[in-house]
Amino acid sequence: MQNVIVRGIAEIMRDEMIMQDKIISVLQDEPKTIPEIAETLGYPSHEVVYWIMAMWRYSKIEETTVKPDADGYFKYKLK
């Protein structure tokens, strides 16, 4: 069994500025869903959600479609 380290919200949000640059780099070539971004960065999806929502709130990224894909995820792209 693999040990899983669960980080608190404050700790996740402390990484926000560092992760923004990494997420921008991941989204340079093509739009991606949160699970795709998480896999590329090697972070859990639940942490990536916080960073993506912060970037969305400050208009750094946007959804590519009005409806989510078949799995319920939007693809995000840089604004």
Summary of the structure (lengths in Angstrom):
residues: 79
radius of gyration: 12.6
end to end distance: 40.9
largest distance: 40.9
contacts: 189
relative contact order: 0.19
helix: 49%
strand: 9%
